[in-house]
């Protein structure tokens, strides 16, 4: 059997602590006379793309255009030589 790595040891310690915390908490009895809760349907508004998407998109397009212009310029410089 292989040795445990440091991460595996940490995860095992966390699992052990979690198990002890669950065992130490008292279990409350469920009351049967509790009223019935009706679930409400929450409609989420239409999500739009965040503003930073368009800012990053614009920067990317500018960067791509500059690279293509550089490639074209290098091509013509090579033709002149």
Buried (B, 14 or more C-beta within 10 A) or exposed (E): EEEEEEEEEEEEEEEEEEEEEEEEEEEEEEEEEEEEEEEEEEEEEEEEEEEEEEEEEEEEEEEEEEEEEEEEEEEEEEEEE
